[in-house]
Amino acid sequence: MEEIPARSPVEKVTNGAQPSIAAPVKSQRRIGSLRDFLALLAENRQCITWPDPVMPEPDIRYAAVAAGNDVQGGPAIIFDKIRGYPGRRLAIGVHGSWSNIALLLGRPKGTTIKEMFFEMTRRWGAKGAKPQLDWIKPEDAPVYEHRLEQDINLYDLIPLTRINEFDGGFYIGKAAVVSRDPRDPEDFNKQNVGIYRLQLHAPDRFSLLSIPAHDIGRQILIAEKERRPFRIAVMLGNHPAIAMFAATPLAYDESEYSYASAMMGQPMTLTQSGNGLDILAETEIVIEAELMLGERILEGPFGEFPGSYSGVRRAPVFKVTAVSHRRDPIFESIYIGKGWTEHDTLIGLSTSVPIYSVLKDQFPEVQAVNALYHHGMTGIISLKNRYGGFAKSVALRALGTPHGLMYLKNLIMVDDDVDPFDLNQVMWALSVRTRASDIIVLPNMPMIPIDPAAEVSGKGHHLIIDATSFLPPDNVGPDVKLVNRPAGEHIERLMRRIREMQEEGAR
C-alpha cells in the first residue's frame, strides 16, 4: 500500500453523562491495543503462533474449533503462513476462553466465571472512575502508517475465509463498526460502536446486517428516510475491551469507548477517521465506507451464534472509500456457530452485567445474572425470594431491559442459595422447585430474526420458569425441609486453596 500524509489534527470534547464505574484492580501493564494483549497472552501461555503453512479453508476453521473446545484455557492462535496470502497475519480465539477473559480483566488464569462476574459488576455499578479518553492527531496514529484511497480490493488486503462451510460468501465477523446519529452527529455519546456481520460482495462493496432495535439499524432508518449521508468506519483488530463492549447492550446515548476505558481503568487513545468518525488510534485496519441509500442486496446464509444458518435476507450496501492500516496488520477473526464458541466467551459477561445492573437498581433482592448462553437467549437470575410470585415479576422486568426485549428467550429464576453459574445447582432447582403453574409462556413477542425456532422471523416467545422456593401464599408440599449444604465465603476460600494446591502439585 502507498504511504500518504496523515489527516488534519482533531479536537474533541465529550458531552452527556459519563459512566458510573469503579476503577479495577491495577493490571500488570497497560493494554493499549490488540498487539499488547496478544503479548500478554503469550507470556501467560495463552497465545501460540501456528508453525505450519495452512489453507484458509478448512484449516483455520478447524483450528479455531479445536482451541474453542477448551472453554476454560484455549489459547489465541496467530497464523502467519496462510497459503494465498503471503505476508498476511490472522488471529483467532483472542477472547476464546475464560483464562483469556480473566487476563483481560487483570485477574489470574483460573479465576472463576462467578468471580469475574462480580468483579465486572463492581466496576460497572460503583461510583468513582471516569473514562480516560485521549485524542491524537491522525499523523501520529499507528493506524495511518499506510493508506489506500483508490483501487481498493478487500479480497486481496484481508486473509478472508468462510467462517462456516456453507456460508454464502466471505464474512467479517469481529469488526467494530463506528457510526454517528444522522440527526445529532456531534454528540459523542450517540456515536455507536457495535459488532455486526459484514459480507463482501465485491472488492469495494459489503453488506451490513442489523435490525431496527440495534443502534446502527436505527441510524440507517433515519438516514434513508431523511436522505442524509451516512458514513461508517469498520475497525478490524481492536483493543480487546472494545471487542467486548461493542457487543454490550448499552443505552443509545452511552459511549462504548467510555465504558471500555472505565472498565479497564486505563486510557484509550482515539483519532479521527478520514470520513469524520472517532476510531482507535492503534487499531490494525480501518475500512471507511458510505451507505448506498436505498440499495439492498441479498446476503447470507451465515452460520450464526444460535448454531444454525440464518438464511438469506436483503441487507443495506456500503461502498468502501478508503482503507488505512498499521505496518504488518493483524486481521482478527472469530469462529461463530453451534456453541460453545468465542462468541459466547466474548460477550457472555458483558451481556449479563447490564441486565443485572438494571434489575439490581430496582430489585435489591437480585443476586446475580447468568446470560452467558447464546447472547442471552437463555438466562438464569438468582434472587432472594420475598413472597410467592415475586420471582415472576422480576422476570417480567428483565424482559423489558434493552437486551431482554429481543434476546431473553428462556428465563430461569432461582433462589439465592443456587449459584446461577453452576448448572448442576440450576438443574437441582428445576427438578425440585418447579410446578406446572410456575411456567409462563408469552407468545408472539419481539425476538431476534435469526432464532431458528421462530415461526415468523422477528417474533417468538418468552419462556419464564420460576424455580424458586415456595412462600406464602403458595401451597407447600409434605417434604419441603431442605438440606443445608455448606456455602459462602469460607467454602469459596477452600475451593481457591484446593485449586492452588492442585497447581502446585502439577509443577
C-alpha positions as CSV (number, residue, x, y, z in Angstrom):
1,M,0.0,0.0,0.0
2,E,1.1,3.6,-0.7
3,E,2.1,5.6,2.4
4,I,0.4,9.0,2.4
5,P,0.4,12.1,4.6
6,A,-2.0,11.9,7.6
7,R,-5.1,13.8,8.2
8,S,-5.6,17.2,9.9
9,P,-5.5,17.4,13.7
10,V,-8.6,16.5,15.7
11,E,-10.0,18.2,18.8
12,K,-12.8,16.5,20.6
13,V,-14.9,17.3,23.7
14,T,-17.3,14.7,25.0
15,N,-20.8,15.6,26.3
16,G,-23.5,13.8,28.1
17,A,-23.3,11.7,31.2
18,Q,-20.2,9.7,32.0
19,P,-20.5,6.0,33.1
20,S,-20.6,5.2,36.8
21,I,-17.9,2.6,37.0
22,A,-15.3,1.9,39.7
23,A,-11.6,1.5,38.9
24,P,-10.4,-2.1,38.5
25,V,-7.5,-3.7,40.3
26,K,-4.3,-2.4,38.7
27,S,-3.3,-4.6,35.8
28,Q,0.2,-5.8,35.2
29,R,0.7,-3.4,32.4
30,R,-1.3,-1.0,30.2
31,I,-3.1,-2.7,27.4
32,G,-3.4,-0.2,24.6
33,S,-4.1,-2.4,21.6
34,L,-4.6,-5.9,20.2
35,R,-0.9,-6.4,20.0
36,D,-0.4,-5.5,23.6
37,F,-3.0,-8.1,24.6
38,L,-1.5,-10.8,22.4
39,A,1.9,-10.2,24.0
40,L,0.3,-10.5,27.5
41,L,-1.5,-13.7,26.4
42,A,1.7,-15.2,25.1
43,E,3.6,-14.5,28.3
44,N,0.9,-16.5,30.1
45,R,0.9,-19.3,27.6
46,Q,-2.5,-18.2,26.2
47,C,-1.3,-17.4,22.7
48,I,0.5,-19.5,20.2
49,T,1.8,-18.9,16.6
50,W,0.9,-21.8,14.3
51,P,4.1,-23.2,12.9
52,D,2.9,-24.9,9.7
53,P,1.5,-23.4,6.5
54,V,-2.3,-23.6,6.4
55,M,-5.0,-23.4,3.8
56,P,-7.6,-20.6,4.5
57,E,-10.2,-23.4,4.5
58,P,-10.8,-25.6,6.3
59,D,-7.6,-25.5,8.3
60,I,-8.2,-22.2,10.1
61,R,-11.8,-23.1,10.9
62,Y,-10.7,-26.5,12.3
63,A,-8.0,-24.9,14.5
64,A,-10.5,-22.3,15.8
65,V,-13.0,-25.0,16.8
66,A,-10.3,-27.2,18.4
67,A,-9.0,-24.3,20.5
68,G,-12.5,-23.2,21.4
69,N,-13.5,-26.6,22.6
70,D,-11.3,-25.9,25.7
71,V,-13.5,-23.1,27.0
72,Q,-11.5,-22.8,30.2
73,G,-8.0,-22.5,28.8
74,G,-8.0,-22.4,25.0
75,P,-5.3,-20.1,23.5
76,A,-5.5,-17.4,20.9
77,I,-3.8,-18.6,17.7
78,I,-1.9,-16.4,15.2
79,F,-1.5,-17.7,11.6
80,D,1.3,-16.1,9.6
81,K,1.8,-18.7,6.9
82,I,-1.6,-18.7,5.1
83,R,-1.5,-20.1,1.6
84,G,-2.6,-17.5,-1.0
85,Y,-1.9,-14.6,1.5
86,P,1.8,-14.2,1.7
87,G,2.8,-11.8,4.5
88,R,-0.7,-11.6,5.9
89,R,-1.4,-12.4,9.6
90,L,-4.7,-13.6,11.2
91,A,-5.6,-14.1,14.8
92,I,-8.4,-16.2,16.2
93,G,-9.6,-17.1,19.7
94,V,-8.4,-13.8,21.3
95,H,-11.5,-13.9,23.6
96,G,-11.9,-17.7,23.2
97,S,-11.5,-18.9,26.8
98,W,-12.2,-17.8,30.3
99,S,-8.5,-17.7,31.0
100,N,-8.1,-15.0,28.3
101,I,-11.0,-13.0,29.7
102,A,-9.5,-13.2,33.2
103,L,-6.2,-11.9,32.0
104,L,-8.0,-9.0,30.2
105,L,-9.6,-8.1,33.5
106,G,-6.3,-8.2,35.2
107,R,-7.1,-11.4,37.0
108,P,-5.1,-14.7,37.1
109,K,-5.8,-17.7,35.0
110,G,-8.2,-19.9,36.8
111,T,-10.4,-17.1,38.1
112,T,-14.0,-18.5,38.1
113,I,-16.8,-17.1,35.9
114,K,-18.7,-16.1,39.1
115,E,-15.7,-14.2,40.4
116,M,-15.3,-12.4,37.1
117,F,-19.0,-11.5,37.0
118,F,-18.9,-9.9,40.4
119,E,-15.6,-8.1,39.5
120,M,-17.3,-6.6,36.5
121,T,-20.4,-5.6,38.4
122,R,-18.2,-3.9,41.0
123,R,-16.5,-1.9,38.3
124,W,-19.8,-1.2,36.5
125,G,-22.0,-0.1,39.3
126,A,-19.8,1.7,41.8
127,K,-19.2,5.5,41.8
128,G,-15.7,6.7,41.1
129,A,-13.7,6.2,38.0
130,K,-14.2,8.2,34.9
131,P,-13.3,7.2,31.3
132,Q,-9.8,8.2,30.2
133,L,-10.0,9.1,26.5
134,D,-7.1,10.7,24.7
135,W,-7.2,12.1,21.2
136,I,-4.1,12.3,19.0
137,K,-3.5,13.7,15.5
138,P,-4.1,11.2,12.7
139,E,-0.5,11.7,11.6
140,D,0.6,10.4,15.0
141,A,-1.7,7.4,14.9
142,P,-0.3,3.9,14.0
143,V,-3.4,3.0,12.0
144,Y,-2.4,5.6,9.4
145,E,1.0,4.1,8.7
146,H,-0.4,3.0,5.3
147,R,-3.5,4.3,3.5
148,L,-5.3,3.5,0.2
149,E,-8.0,5.5,-1.4
150,Q,-8.0,4.1,-5.0
151,D,-8.2,0.6,-6.5
152,I,-9.3,-0.9,-3.2
153,N,-9.6,-4.7,-3.2
154,L,-10.6,-6.2,0.2
155,Y,-10.2,-9.7,-1.1
156,D,-6.5,-9.1,-1.5
157,L,-5.9,-7.0,1.6
158,I,-7.5,-9.3,4.2
159,P,-7.0,-13.1,4.6
160,L,-10.7,-14.0,4.3
161,T,-12.3,-17.3,4.9
162,R,-15.8,-18.6,5.1
163,I,-16.4,-18.9,8.9
164,N,-18.7,-21.9,8.3
165,E,-18.7,-24.3,5.4
166,F,-22.0,-23.3,3.8
167,D,-21.7,-19.5,4.4
168,G,-22.9,-17.6,1.4
169,G,-19.6,-15.8,1.0
170,F,-16.7,-14.2,2.9
171,Y,-17.7,-12.6,6.1
172,I,-16.0,-10.3,8.6
173,G,-17.4,-11.4,11.9
174,K,-15.4,-9.4,14.5
175,A,-15.3,-5.9,13.2
176,A,-16.2,-2.9,15.4
177,V,-18.3,-0.6,13.3
178,V,-18.4,3.1,14.2
179,S,-21.3,5.3,13.2
180,R,-22.9,8.6,14.2
181,D,-26.5,9.7,14.7
182,P,-27.5,11.3,11.4
183,R,-29.6,13.9,13.3
184,D,-27.1,14.6,16.0
185,P,-23.6,13.8,14.6
186,E,-21.7,16.0,17.1
187,D,-22.9,14.1,20.2
188,F,-20.0,11.8,21.1
189,N,-22.2,9.6,23.3
190,K,-24.6,8.9,20.4
191,Q,-21.7,7.7,18.3
192,N,-22.3,3.9,18.2
193,V,-19.6,1.2,18.2
194,G,-21.1,-2.1,17.5
195,I,-20.3,-5.6,16.1
196,Y,-22.3,-6.5,13.1
197,R,-21.8,-9.1,10.4
198,L,-20.4,-7.9,7.2
199,Q,-20.5,-9.9,3.9
200,L,-18.3,-8.9,1.0
201,H,-20.0,-8.8,-2.4
202,A,-17.3,-7.0,-4.5
203,P,-13.7,-5.8,-3.9
204,D,-15.1,-2.5,-2.5
205,R,-18.7,-3.4,-1.5
206,F,-20.1,-5.1,1.5
207,S,-23.5,-5.6,3.2
208,L,-24.2,-5.0,6.9
209,L,-26.9,-6.9,8.7
210,S,-28.7,-5.2,11.6
211,I,-32.2,-4.9,13.0
212,P,-34.1,-1.8,13.9
213,A,-33.5,-2.4,17.6
214,H,-29.8,-2.1,17.1
215,D,-28.3,1.4,17.3
216,I,-26.9,1.3,13.8
217,G,-30.2,-0.1,12.5
218,R,-32.0,2.9,14.0
219,Q,-29.4,5.2,12.4
220,I,-29.7,3.6,8.9
221,L,-33.5,4.0,9.0
222,I,-33.1,7.8,9.9
223,A,-30.5,8.3,7.1
224,E,-32.6,6.6,4.5
225,K,-35.9,8.2,5.5
226,E,-34.4,11.7,5.5
227,R,-31.9,11.1,2.7
228,R,-28.9,12.0,4.8
229,P,-25.4,10.8,4.1
230,F,-24.3,8.0,6.4
231,R,-20.7,7.0,6.8
232,I,-19.1,4.3,8.9
233,A,-15.6,3.2,10.0
234,V,-15.1,-0.5,10.2
235,M,-12.2,-1.3,12.7
236,L,-10.5,-4.7,12.4
237,G,-8.1,-6.0,15.0
238,N,-9.1,-3.9,18.0
239,H,-8.4,-3.2,21.6
240,P,-9.8,-6.3,23.4
241,A,-12.1,-4.3,25.6
242,I,-13.7,-2.6,22.7
243,A,-14.5,-6.0,21.2
244,M,-16.4,-6.8,24.4
245,F,-18.2,-3.5,24.8
246,A,-19.1,-3.1,21.1
247,A,-21.5,-6.1,21.8
248,T,-22.7,-4.9,25.1
249,P,-26.4,-3.7,25.4
250,L,-25.7,-0.1,26.4
251,A,-28.3,2.7,26.1
252,Y,-28.4,4.6,22.8
253,D,-26.6,7.7,24.3
254,E,-23.9,5.7,26.2
255,S,-20.4,5.6,24.7
256,E,-18.8,2.2,24.2
257,Y,-15.4,3.9,24.3
258,S,-16.2,5.5,27.6
259,Y,-17.4,2.2,29.2
260,A,-14.4,0.2,27.9
261,S,-11.9,2.7,29.2
262,A,-13.6,3.0,32.6
263,M,-14.0,-0.8,33.0
264,M,-10.3,-1.3,32.2
265,G,-9.2,1.6,34.4
266,Q,-6.8,2.6,31.6
267,P,-6.5,5.3,28.9
268,M,-7.9,4.6,25.4
269,T,-6.4,6.5,22.6
270,L,-8.6,7.7,19.7
271,T,-8.0,9.6,16.5
272,Q,-10.3,10.6,13.6
273,S,-11.0,8.6,10.5
274,G,-10.8,10.1,7.1
275,N,-14.6,10.3,7.0
276,G,-15.0,12.0,10.3
277,L,-15.5,9.3,12.9
278,D,-13.7,8.6,16.2
279,I,-11.6,5.5,15.9
280,L,-9.0,3.6,17.9
281,A,-5.6,5.1,17.0
282,E,-3.9,1.7,17.5
283,T,-6.4,-0.5,15.7
284,E,-4.9,-2.7,13.0
285,I,-7.1,-1.9,10.0
286,V,-9.9,0.7,9.3
287,I,-12.2,0.5,6.4
288,E,-14.1,3.7,5.6
289,A,-17.4,3.3,3.8
290,E,-20.6,5.1,2.9
291,L,-24.2,3.8,2.8
292,M,-25.7,3.4,-0.7
293,L,-29.1,5.0,0.2
294,G,-32.0,2.7,-0.6
295,E,-29.9,0.0,-2.1
296,R,-30.3,-3.6,-0.9
297,I,-28.5,-6.9,-1.7
298,L,-29.2,-10.5,-0.8
299,E,-26.9,-11.6,1.9
300,G,-26.4,-15.0,3.6
301,P,-26.7,-17.7,4.5
302,F,-24.4,-17.4,7.5
303,G,-23.7,-19.7,10.4
304,E,-24.8,-17.6,13.3
305,F,-24.5,-17.8,17.1
306,P,-27.7,-19.9,17.7
307,G,-25.9,-22.7,15.8
308,S,-27.9,-22.5,12.6
309,Y,-27.6,-20.9,9.2
310,S,-29.6,-17.8,9.2
311,G,-30.8,-17.9,5.6
312,V,-30.9,-15.2,3.0
313,R,-32.0,-11.6,3.7
314,R,-31.9,-8.3,2.0
315,A,-29.3,-6.0,3.6
316,P,-28.1,-2.4,3.2
317,V,-25.0,-1.9,1.0
318,F,-21.9,0.1,1.7
319,K,-19.2,1.3,-0.7
320,V,-15.6,1.4,0.6
321,T,-14.0,4.8,0.2
322,A,-10.6,4.3,1.9
323,V,-8.6,1.7,3.9
324,S,-5.9,2.5,6.5
325,H,-3.7,0.0,8.4
326,R,-0.7,-0.5,10.5
327,R,2.5,-2.0,9.2
328,D,2.1,-5.8,9.1
329,P,-1.5,-5.6,10.2
330,I,-3.2,-8.4,12.1
331,F,-6.6,-9.3,10.9
332,E,-8.7,-10.7,13.8
333,S,-11.4,-13.2,13.0
334,I,-13.8,-15.3,15.1
335,Y,-15.5,-18.7,14.9
336,I,-19.2,-18.5,15.3
337,G,-21.6,-21.5,15.2
338,K,-23.0,-24.2,17.4
339,G,-21.8,-23.4,20.9
340,W,-19.7,-23.2,22.8
341,T,-17.7,-20.7,20.7
342,E,-15.7,-17.5,21.1
343,H,-18.8,-15.5,20.5
344,D,-20.2,-16.8,23.9
345,T,-17.0,-16.1,25.8
346,L,-16.6,-12.7,24.2
347,I,-20.0,-11.2,25.2
348,G,-21.3,-13.5,27.9
349,L,-20.3,-11.4,30.9
350,S,-20.8,-8.1,29.2
351,T,-24.3,-9.2,28.4
352,S,-25.0,-10.4,32.0
353,V,-23.7,-7.3,33.8
354,P,-26.0,-4.6,32.2
355,I,-29.1,-6.8,32.8
356,Y,-28.0,-7.2,36.4
357,S,-27.4,-3.5,36.8
358,V,-30.9,-2.6,35.7
359,L,-32.5,-5.2,37.9
360,K,-30.4,-4.6,41.0
361,D,-31.3,-0.9,41.0
362,Q,-35.0,-1.7,41.1
363,F,-34.9,-5.0,43.0
364,P,-32.1,-5.2,45.6
365,E,-33.1,-8.9,46.1
366,V,-31.4,-9.8,42.8
367,Q,-28.1,-11.6,43.4
368,A,-26.6,-12.4,40.0
369,V,-27.5,-12.8,36.4
370,N,-26.1,-15.5,34.1
371,A,-26.9,-14.7,30.5
372,L,-23.8,-16.4,29.0
373,Y,-25.7,-18.7,26.7
374,H,-26.0,-17.7,23.0
375,H,-26.2,-14.0,23.6
376,G,-28.6,-14.4,26.5
377,M,-31.2,-16.5,24.6
378,T,-31.3,-18.4,27.9
379,G,-30.7,-16.5,31.1
380,I,-30.6,-17.5,34.8
381,I,-31.4,-15.0,37.6
382,S,-30.9,-15.7,41.3
383,L,-32.7,-13.6,43.9
384,K,-33.9,-13.6,47.5
385,N,-37.5,-14.5,47.2
386,R,-39.8,-12.2,49.0
387,Y,-43.2,-13.9,48.6
388,G,-45.0,-16.3,46.2
389,G,-44.9,-15.0,42.6
390,F,-42.2,-12.4,43.3
391,A,-39.6,-14.0,41.0
392,K,-42.1,-13.9,38.1
393,S,-42.5,-10.2,38.5
394,V,-38.7,-9.7,38.4
395,A,-38.5,-11.9,35.3
396,L,-41.0,-9.7,33.5
397,R,-38.9,-6.7,34.3
398,A,-35.8,-8.5,32.9
399,L,-37.7,-9.0,29.6
400,G,-38.2,-5.2,29.5
401,T,-34.5,-4.4,29.6
402,P,-32.8,-3.3,26.3
403,H,-31.3,-6.7,25.8
404,G,-34.2,-8.7,27.3
405,L,-36.6,-7.3,24.8
406,M,-35.1,-9.1,21.8
407,Y,-32.9,-11.8,23.2
408,L,-34.0,-13.2,26.6
409,K,-36.0,-16.1,25.2
410,N,-35.8,-18.6,28.1
411,L,-35.5,-17.2,31.6
412,I,-35.0,-19.4,34.7
413,M,-35.4,-17.8,38.1
414,V,-33.7,-19.4,41.1
415,D,-33.2,-18.7,44.8
416,D,-30.1,-17.0,46.3
417,D,-28.9,-20.4,47.6
418,V,-28.5,-21.5,44.0
419,D,-25.4,-20.4,42.1
420,P,-26.7,-19.4,38.6
421,F,-23.2,-20.1,37.1
422,D,-23.3,-23.7,38.3
423,L,-25.6,-25.7,36.0
424,N,-25.7,-28.6,38.4
425,Q,-27.3,-26.4,41.0
426,V,-29.7,-24.9,38.5
427,M,-30.8,-28.3,37.4
428,W,-31.4,-29.2,41.0
429,A,-33.7,-26.2,41.4
430,L,-35.5,-27.0,38.2
431,S,-36.0,-30.6,39.3
432,V,-37.4,-29.9,42.9
433,R,-38.8,-26.4,42.8
434,T,-40.8,-26.2,39.6
435,R,-44.5,-26.8,39.3
436,A,-46.6,-26.5,36.1
437,S,-48.1,-23.3,37.5
438,D,-44.5,-21.9,37.7
439,I,-44.1,-21.9,33.9
440,I,-45.3,-18.9,31.8
441,V,-45.2,-18.7,28.0
442,L,-45.6,-15.3,26.4
443,P,-46.2,-15.9,22.7
444,N,-45.9,-13.5,19.7
445,M,-43.2,-11.3,21.3
446,P,-40.4,-9.5,19.6
447,M,-37.4,-11.7,19.0
448,I,-34.2,-11.7,17.0
449,P,-34.9,-12.7,13.4
450,I,-32.2,-15.4,13.4
451,D,-33.8,-17.5,16.1
452,P,-34.1,-20.9,14.3
453,A,-37.2,-21.8,16.4
454,A,-39.2,-18.8,15.2
455,E,-42.2,-19.5,13.1
456,V,-42.3,-15.9,11.9
457,S,-38.9,-14.0,11.5
458,G,-38.6,-11.4,14.2
459,K,-41.3,-12.8,16.5
460,G,-41.1,-15.6,19.1
461,H,-41.9,-16.5,22.6
462,H,-40.6,-15.6,26.1
463,L,-40.5,-18.6,28.5
464,I,-40.3,-17.9,32.2
465,I,-39.6,-20.8,34.6
466,D,-39.9,-19.9,38.3
467,A,-37.7,-22.4,40.1
468,T,-37.7,-20.5,43.4
469,S,-38.8,-21.7,46.8
470,F,-42.4,-21.9,47.8
471,L,-43.5,-18.9,50.0
472,P,-47.0,-17.8,51.2
473,P,-49.5,-17.7,49.7
474,D,-48.1,-20.8,47.8
475,N,-49.4,-24.2,48.9
476,V,-46.5,-26.2,50.5
477,G,-45.9,-29.9,49.9
478,P,-45.2,-32.5,52.6
479,D,-41.4,-32.8,52.1
480,V,-40.1,-29.2,51.9
481,K,-37.3,-29.1,54.5
482,L,-34.1,-28.8,52.6
483,V,-30.6,-30.0,53.3
484,N,-28.4,-27.0,54.4
485,R,-25.4,-27.5,52.1
486,P,-22.4,-25.6,53.4
487,A,-21.8,-22.5,51.3
488,G,-20.4,-19.0,51.4
489,E,-17.0,-17.3,51.5
490,H,-15.5,-19.9,53.7
491,I,-16.2,-22.6,51.1
492,E,-15.0,-20.4,48.3
493,R,-11.7,-19.8,50.1
494,L,-11.3,-23.5,50.5
495,M,-12.0,-24.0,46.8
496,R,-9.4,-21.5,45.9
497,R,-6.9,-23.2,48.2
498,I,-7.6,-26.6,46.7
499,R,-7.0,-25.2,43.2
500,E,-3.7,-23.7,44.3
501,M,-2.7,-27.0,45.8
502,Q,-3.5,-28.7,42.5
503,E,-1.5,-26.2,40.5
504,E,1.5,-26.6,42.9
505,G,1.3,-30.3,42.6
506,A,1.5,-30.1,38.8
507,R,4.7,-28.1,38.8
